[in-house]
Amino acid sequence: MQTNPYQNSKFSSVEAIRLAQTTLLREHLLYAQQFSPAYQKLFSKMNCNFSQFELNDLQSLPFTEKKNIENDQRSFLAVSPEKVADIVLSSGTTGKAIQISYTNKDLERLAYNEEQSFAGCGIVPGDIALLTCTMDRCFIAGLAYFSGLRARGATVIRNGHGSIESHAEIIRNMKPTVIVGVPTFIKKLGLAMQKKGQNPANSGITKIICIGEPLRGKNFELLGVGRDLEKIWNAKVFSTYASSETATTFCECTEQRGGHLLPELAVIEIINEKGKVLSHGEIGEIVVTPLGVEGMPLVRCKTGDISFLEDSPCACGRFSPRLGPILGRNKQLIKVKGTSLYPQTIFSILDDIPDVSNYYIEVFREEELSERLLVHVALSGGMTREKVEEILVSKLRVKPEVIIEGDTAIKQKVFDPAHRKPVRFFDRRNEYVHA
């Protein structure tokens, strides 16, 4: 394996970061070229001298898409089978699950990644962290957070996908100071505790690490669910982003202005629809080249997620780039009457309507250049379908169809046990429907 000493370069200068990344990228490419059958085949067709490669030269290499890995997963394995310590399945958000193989060194890298991320958002030795995400079902996140918290010196309570009641009892009896989990679930937990007379705001929770769902808008403002969490729990909320394939996390620091890149662990690019690398601040698809990976090293891995890079120095003292909030997924782009939008835009609007208790959206192909958007909502209070529609039209500049359903029916749709995360977007564009 190429050497990666995990020298913490997050407080280094921009130039020092660039030099360190150049060295690590060269080692990464040479390693992939020598040991990964997929990249051996790919690079044999190219005349590349990786020992002299510069960061900007990365743009000359082709992308690795998830479908490439799906089609021939074994060819991306760069170690013998006996060196594989853990096998993970990606969540399969937009396709079938991908098998990712980690070696012991990869798991050490993962622990380091999460330790640094948790340190950045202020978790200290002595904190007690409640994990509400699973460590089973071939899921990497729970194992990553557990390893990082232990490396940080925190105590971990692994209640995983426990019931609302079991989490509430643990909070009452074990007094955790940190919760890690999906924001909508933690909100649901807090509201349930309130109904039972247990005030989350007085529970001792000071930090909530949010995974799996966007927490902020494009200007780093908290979305509705984030504001609700801070109010319910009287705690600070932090957003973190990662993917199983890239084995790299981008977590907010105490300044809460984007997820910090750990320069020794990845090179990140933002590209447009044509594959051109965009300047910092421009919105496009996230592409990650994870450094120092032994089991399945990847080069220019397209994530399908949409965001941007912020390169101004952070008030925390770091000069490393920061990843902005996730604004959507490229495969989920909706086109209605000439207007393009992502589901997350709709989610953010609905989250800001107090009397919308739950929701999901569906999109159908109506005609070649336009799609039909259905918004299913559960309402409380005096909110009406017409008012929800009026708010959506004023902010989206298009008129979706709003359908009122019961809260229980929507919960059954959104919180499907077959999925690890709440599912609020249903793509029916292979089905043709007419108004």
C-alpha positions as CSV (number, residue, x, y, z in Angstrom):
1,M,0.0,0.0,0.0
2,Q,1.1,3.5,-0.7
3,T,2.2,5.4,2.4
4,N,-0.2,7.8,4.1
5,P,1.0,8.8,7.5
6,Y,-2.2,10.7,8.2
7,Q,-0.2,13.8,9.1
8,N,-2.9,16.3,10.1
9,S,-2.6,19.1,7.5
10,K,-5.9,20.9,8.1
11,F,-4.2,23.9,9.7
12,S,-1.4,24.1,7.1
13,S,-1.2,26.8,4.5
14,V,-2.8,26.5,1.1
15,E,0.6,25.9,-0.5
16,A,1.6,23.3,2.1
17,I,-1.7,21.5,1.5
18,R,-1.2,21.5,-2.2
19,L,2.3,20.1,-2.0
20,A,1.1,17.3,0.4
21,Q,-1.8,16.4,-1.8
22,T,0.4,16.3,-4.9
23,T,2.6,13.7,-3.2
24,L,-0.2,11.6,-1.9
25,L,-2.1,11.8,-5.2
26,R,1.0,10.5,-7.1
27,E,1.3,7.6,-4.6
28,H,-2.4,6.9,-4.9
29,L,-2.4,6.7,-8.7
30,L,0.8,4.6,-8.9
31,Y,-0.8,2.2,-6.4
32,A,-4.0,1.9,-8.4
33,Q,-2.1,1.4,-11.6
34,Q,-0.1,-1.4,-10.0
35,F,-2.7,-3.3,-8.0
36,S,-6.2,-2.5,-9.2
37,P,-7.2,-4.6,-12.3
38,A,-9.7,-2.0,-13.3
39,Y,-7.2,0.8,-13.3
40,Q,-4.4,-1.3,-14.8
41,K,-6.7,-1.8,-17.8
42,L,-7.8,1.8,-17.9
43,F,-4.3,3.4,-17.5
44,S,-2.7,1.0,-20.0
45,K,-4.5,2.9,-22.7
46,M,-3.1,6.2,-21.5
47,N,0.4,7.6,-21.6
48,C,0.6,8.9,-18.0
49,N,3.7,9.5,-15.9
50,F,2.1,9.4,-12.5
51,S,5.4,10.0,-10.7
52,Q,5.4,13.5,-12.1
53,F,1.6,14.1,-11.9
54,E,0.3,17.5,-10.7
55,L,-3.1,18.1,-9.1
56,N,-4.4,19.9,-12.2
57,D,-3.4,16.8,-14.3
58,L,-6.2,14.9,-12.5
59,Q,-8.6,16.5,-14.9
60,S,-7.1,14.5,-17.8
61,L,-8.2,11.2,-16.3
62,P,-11.6,9.7,-16.9
63,F,-14.3,9.6,-14.2
64,T,-15.2,6.4,-12.3
65,E,-19.0,6.1,-12.1
66,K,-21.0,3.9,-9.8
67,K,-22.2,1.9,-12.7
68,N,-18.5,1.0,-13.6
69,I,-18.1,-0.5,-10.1
70,E,-21.6,-2.2,-10.3
71,N,-20.7,-3.9,-13.6
72,D,-17.4,-5.4,-12.5
73,Q,-16.9,-5.0,-8.7
74,R,-14.1,-7.5,-8.3
75,S,-11.9,-5.7,-10.8
76,F,-11.7,-2.7,-8.5
77,L,-10.3,-4.8,-5.6
78,A,-6.6,-4.1,-5.2
79,V,-5.7,-6.7,-2.6
80,S,-6.0,-10.4,-2.2
81,P,-9.2,-11.7,-0.7
82,E,-7.6,-12.7,2.6
83,K,-6.6,-9.0,3.2
84,V,-10.3,-7.9,3.2
85,A,-11.3,-7.2,6.8
86,D,-14.8,-5.8,6.3
87,I,-17.3,-5.9,3.4
88,V,-19.8,-3.0,3.1
89,L,-22.8,-2.4,0.9
90,S,-23.5,1.1,-0.2
91,S,-27.1,2.3,0.5
92,G,-28.1,2.1,-3.2
93,T,-29.8,5.5,-3.2
94,T,-30.1,5.7,-7.0
95,G,-29.2,2.2,-8.0
96,K,-28.4,-1.3,-6.7
97,A,-26.1,-1.6,-3.7
98,I,-22.3,-1.7,-4.4
99,Q,-20.0,-4.0,-2.5
100,I,-17.1,-2.1,-1.0
101,S,-14.1,-4.0,0.6
102,Y,-12.1,-2.5,3.4
103,T,-8.8,-3.7,4.7
104,N,-7.6,-3.2,8.3
105,K,-5.6,-0.2,7.1
106,D,-8.7,1.2,5.5
107,L,-10.6,0.8,8.8
108,E,-7.8,2.7,10.6
109,R,-8.1,5.4,8.0
110,L,-11.8,5.5,8.5
111,A,-11.4,5.9,12.2
112,Y,-8.9,8.7,11.8
113,N,-11.3,10.5,9.4
114,E,-14.1,10.4,11.8
115,E,-12.0,11.3,14.8
116,Q,-10.8,14.4,13.1
117,S,-14.3,15.3,12.0
118,F,-15.7,14.9,15.5
119,A,-12.9,16.9,16.9
120,G,-13.7,19.7,14.5
121,C,-17.3,20.1,15.8
122,G,-16.1,20.2,19.4
123,I,-16.5,16.6,20.7
124,V,-14.0,16.0,23.4
125,P,-12.8,13.1,25.5
126,G,-15.4,12.5,28.2
127,D,-18.4,13.1,25.9
128,I,-21.0,10.4,25.8
129,A,-22.4,9.8,22.3
130,L,-25.7,8.0,21.5
131,L,-25.6,6.3,18.1
132,T,-29.0,6.0,16.6
133,C,-27.7,4.6,13.3
134,T,-27.2,0.9,12.8
135,M,-23.8,-1.0,12.8
136,D,-25.3,-4.0,11.1
137,R,-26.8,-4.7,7.7
138,C,-23.4,-4.2,6.0
139,F,-23.7,-0.5,6.8
140,I,-20.4,1.5,7.2
141,A,-21.6,4.7,8.9
142,G,-22.3,3.2,12.3
143,L,-19.0,1.4,12.4
144,A,-17.2,4.6,11.2
145,Y,-18.8,6.8,13.8
146,F,-18.2,4.3,16.6
147,S,-14.5,4.0,15.6
148,G,-14.0,7.7,15.3
149,L,-15.7,8.5,18.7
150,R,-13.6,5.9,20.4
151,A,-10.4,7.2,18.9
152,R,-11.6,10.7,20.1
153,G,-11.9,9.4,23.6
154,A,-15.6,9.6,23.8
155,T,-17.9,7.0,25.4
156,V,-20.3,5.4,22.8
157,I,-23.8,4.0,23.4
158,R,-24.7,1.8,20.4
159,N,-28.5,1.7,20.5
160,G,-28.7,1.7,16.7
161,H,-32.1,1.4,15.2
162,G,-33.7,1.1,18.6
163,S,-37.2,2.2,19.4
164,I,-38.2,5.7,20.4
165,E,-38.9,4.4,23.9
166,S,-35.5,2.7,24.2
167,H,-33.6,5.9,23.1
168,A,-35.6,8.0,25.5
169,E,-34.8,5.7,28.3
170,I,-31.1,5.7,27.5
171,I,-31.1,9.5,27.4
172,R,-32.9,9.6,30.8
173,N,-30.6,7.1,32.5
174,M,-27.2,7.3,30.8
175,K,-27.1,11.1,30.2
176,P,-25.4,11.2,26.7
177,T,-24.1,14.6,25.7
178,V,-24.1,13.9,21.9
179,I,-26.6,12.2,19.5
180,V,-25.6,10.9,16.1
181,G,-28.3,10.1,13.6
182,V,-30.7,11.1,10.9
183,P,-32.2,14.6,11.7
184,T,-35.8,13.7,11.0
185,F,-35.6,10.8,13.3
186,I,-33.9,12.8,16.1
187,K,-36.7,15.4,15.7
188,K,-39.3,12.6,16.0
189,L,-37.5,11.3,19.1
190,G,-37.5,14.8,20.7
191,L,-41.2,15.4,20.0
192,A,-42.1,11.9,21.4
193,M,-40.1,12.7,24.6
194,Q,-42.0,16.0,25.0
195,K,-45.3,14.2,24.8
196,K,-44.2,11.8,27.6
197,G,-43.2,14.7,29.8
198,Q,-39.4,14.3,29.3
199,N,-38.0,17.6,28.1
200,P,-35.2,17.1,25.6
201,A,-33.9,20.6,26.1
202,N,-33.0,19.7,29.7
203,S,-31.5,16.3,28.8
204,G,-27.9,17.3,28.7
205,I,-27.5,16.9,24.9
206,T,-25.3,19.7,23.7
207,K,-24.5,18.5,20.1
208,I,-26.4,16.7,17.4
209,I,-24.4,15.2,14.5
210,C,-26.8,14.9,11.6
211,I,-26.3,12.3,8.9
212,G,-28.0,11.1,5.8
213,E,-30.2,14.2,5.1
214,P,-29.4,17.8,4.2
215,L,-29.4,20.2,7.2
216,R,-28.6,23.5,5.5
217,G,-29.5,25.5,2.4
218,K,-27.1,26.9,-0.2
219,N,-26.3,30.0,2.0
220,F,-25.5,27.7,5.0
221,E,-28.7,28.7,6.6
222,L,-30.4,26.0,8.7
223,L,-33.4,24.3,7.1
224,G,-36.6,23.8,9.0
225,V,-35.6,20.5,10.5
226,G,-32.3,22.0,11.7
227,R,-34.1,24.9,13.4
228,D,-36.6,22.5,14.9
229,L,-33.8,20.3,16.3
230,E,-32.0,23.3,18.0
231,K,-35.2,24.5,19.5
232,I,-36.4,21.0,20.7
233,W,-33.1,19.9,22.1
234,N,-31.4,23.3,23.0
235,A,-28.3,21.9,21.3
236,K,-26.1,22.8,18.4
237,V,-26.6,20.8,15.2
238,F,-23.8,19.8,12.8
239,S,-24.0,18.4,9.3
240,T,-21.8,15.6,8.0
241,Y,-21.6,14.2,4.5
242,A,-19.9,10.9,3.3
243,S,-20.3,8.0,0.9
244,S,-19.4,4.4,1.3
245,E,-17.5,4.3,-2.0
246,T,-15.2,7.2,-1.2
247,A,-14.7,6.3,2.5
248,T,-14.2,10.0,3.3
249,T,-16.3,12.3,5.5
250,F,-16.8,16.1,5.2
251,C,-18.0,17.4,8.6
252,E,-18.8,20.9,9.8
253,C,-16.6,22.5,12.4
254,T,-17.8,24.8,15.2
255,E,-18.1,27.6,12.7
256,Q,-20.8,25.6,10.8
257,R,-19.9,27.0,7.4
258,G,-19.4,23.8,5.3
259,G,-17.9,20.4,5.7
260,H,-14.1,20.5,6.0
261,L,-11.9,18.4,3.6
262,L,-9.1,16.5,5.3
263,P,-6.5,17.2,2.7
264,E,-4.5,14.1,3.5
265,L,-7.5,11.9,2.8
266,A,-9.0,13.1,-0.5
267,V,-8.9,15.4,-3.5
268,I,-12.3,16.9,-4.3
269,E,-13.6,18.4,-7.5
270,I,-16.9,20.0,-8.6
271,I,-18.0,19.4,-12.2
272,N,-20.7,20.5,-14.5
273,E,-22.9,18.3,-16.7
274,K,-20.2,18.1,-19.4
275,G,-17.5,17.0,-16.9
276,K,-15.7,20.4,-16.8
277,V,-14.2,21.2,-13.4
278,L,-15.8,24.3,-11.9
279,S,-14.3,27.1,-9.9
280,H,-14.9,27.3,-6.2
281,G,-18.4,28.6,-5.4
282,E,-20.0,27.2,-8.6
283,I,-22.6,24.5,-8.1
284,G,-22.1,21.0,-9.7
285,E,-21.6,17.4,-9.0
286,I,-19.2,16.2,-6.3
287,V,-16.2,14.1,-7.5
288,V,-13.9,12.5,-4.9
289,T,-10.5,10.9,-5.3
290,P,-9.9,9.3,-1.9
291,L,-6.3,9.1,-0.9
292,G,-4.6,6.3,1.0
293,V,-7.2,3.7,0.4
294,E,-5.8,0.1,0.1
295,G,-8.7,-2.2,-0.6
296,M,-10.6,-0.4,-3.4
297,P,-8.7,2.7,-4.5
298,L,-10.9,4.9,-6.7
299,V,-10.0,7.7,-9.0
300,R,-12.4,10.6,-9.7
301,C,-15.4,8.9,-8.3
302,K,-18.7,10.7,-9.3
303,T,-21.0,10.8,-6.3
304,G,-24.1,12.0,-8.0
305,D,-24.5,14.6,-5.3
306,I,-24.8,18.4,-6.0
307,S,-22.9,21.0,-4.0
308,F,-20.1,23.5,-4.3
309,L,-16.7,24.3,-2.7
310,E,-16.0,27.2,-0.4
311,D,-12.3,28.1,-0.4
312,S,-12.1,31.2,1.9
313,P,-10.2,30.7,5.1
314,C,-12.5,29.4,7.9
315,A,-12.8,31.3,11.2
316,C,-11.7,28.1,12.9
317,G,-8.2,28.6,11.5
318,R,-8.2,26.0,8.7
319,F,-7.3,26.8,5.1
320,S,-8.6,23.5,3.6
321,P,-11.6,23.8,1.2
322,R,-15.1,23.2,2.6
323,L,-17.9,21.3,0.9
324,G,-21.2,23.2,0.9
325,P,-24.6,21.7,1.7
326,I,-25.9,19.0,-0.5
327,L,-28.5,20.7,-2.8
328,G,-29.7,17.6,-4.6
329,R,-28.8,14.6,-6.7
330,N,-28.1,14.9,-10.4
331,K,-30.4,11.9,-11.3
332,Q,-33.3,13.6,-9.3
333,L,-33.4,16.8,-11.3
334,I,-37.0,17.7,-12.2
335,K,-38.1,19.7,-15.2
336,V,-41.6,21.2,-14.9
337,K,-42.9,23.7,-17.5
338,G,-39.3,24.8,-18.4
339,T,-38.1,25.2,-14.8
340,S,-35.5,22.8,-13.4
341,L,-35.4,22.1,-9.7
342,Y,-34.2,19.4,-7.2
343,P,-36.4,17.7,-4.7
344,Q,-34.4,19.2,-1.9
345,T,-35.7,22.7,-2.9
346,I,-39.3,21.5,-2.4
347,F,-38.4,19.7,0.9
348,S,-36.9,23.0,2.3
349,I,-40.1,24.9,1.5
350,L,-42.3,22.3,3.1
351,D,-40.1,22.1,6.2
352,D,-40.7,25.8,6.7
353,I,-44.5,25.4,6.7
354,P,-45.3,24.7,10.4
355,D,-48.6,22.9,9.7
356,V,-47.1,20.4,7.2
357,S,-46.4,17.5,9.5
358,N,-45.1,15.1,6.8
359,Y,-44.7,14.8,3.1
360,Y,-43.3,13.1,0.0
361,I,-43.2,13.9,-3.7
362,E,-43.6,11.9,-6.9
363,V,-42.6,12.9,-10.4
364,F,-43.9,11.4,-13.6
365,R,-43.0,11.9,-17.2
366,E,-45.8,13.8,-18.7
367,E,-44.3,14.7,-22.1
368,E,-40.8,14.7,-23.6
369,L,-39.7,18.1,-22.1
370,S,-41.9,18.4,-19.1
371,E,-42.7,16.3,-16.0
372,R,-45.7,16.1,-13.7
373,L,-44.9,16.9,-10.0
374,L,-47.1,15.6,-7.2
375,V,-46.6,16.8,-3.6
376,H,-48.3,14.6,-1.0
377,V,-48.6,16.3,2.4
378,A,-50.2,15.7,5.8
379,L,-51.6,18.9,7.4
380,S,-52.4,20.0,10.9
381,G,-53.9,23.2,12.3
382,G,-55.7,25.5,9.8
383,M,-53.5,24.9,6.8
384,T,-55.3,24.1,3.6
385,R,-54.2,22.5,0.3
386,E,-54.7,25.8,-1.5
387,K,-52.4,27.6,0.9
388,V,-49.7,25.0,0.5
389,E,-50.0,25.2,-3.2
390,E,-49.8,29.0,-3.1
391,I,-46.6,28.9,-1.0
392,L,-45.0,26.4,-3.4
393,V,-45.9,28.4,-6.5
394,S,-44.5,31.6,-5.0
395,K,-41.1,30.0,-4.3
396,L,-40.8,27.5,-7.1
397,R,-42.4,29.6,-9.9
398,V,-44.1,26.4,-11.0
399,K,-47.4,24.8,-9.9
400,P,-47.2,21.3,-8.5
401,E,-50.3,19.2,-7.7
402,V,-50.8,19.1,-3.9
403,I,-52.5,16.0,-2.5
404,I,-53.6,15.8,1.1
405,E,-53.1,12.5,2.9
406,G,-53.2,11.3,6.4
407,D,-50.0,11.5,8.5
408,T,-50.0,7.7,9.2
409,A,-50.3,6.9,5.5
410,I,-47.4,9.2,4.6
411,K,-45.2,7.9,7.4
412,Q,-45.7,4.3,6.1
413,K,-44.5,5.5,2.7
414,V,-41.6,7.5,3.9
415,F,-40.3,5.3,6.6
416,D,-40.0,2.0,4.8
417,P,-38.1,-0.6,6.8
418,A,-36.5,-1.8,3.6
419,H,-34.6,1.5,3.4
420,R,-31.9,2.8,5.8
421,K,-33.1,6.4,5.4
422,P,-36.4,8.2,5.0
423,V,-37.5,8.2,1.4
424,R,-39.3,11.3,0.3
425,F,-38.7,11.3,-3.4
426,F,-40.3,8.7,-5.7
427,D,-39.2,8.8,-9.3
428,R,-42.0,7.5,-11.6
429,R,-40.6,8.8,-14.8
430,N,-40.6,5.4,-16.5
431,E,-44.4,5.6,-16.1
432,Y,-46.4,7.9,-18.4
433,V,-49.3,9.7,-16.8
434,H,-51.6,12.4,-18.2
435,A,-53.6,14.9,-16.3
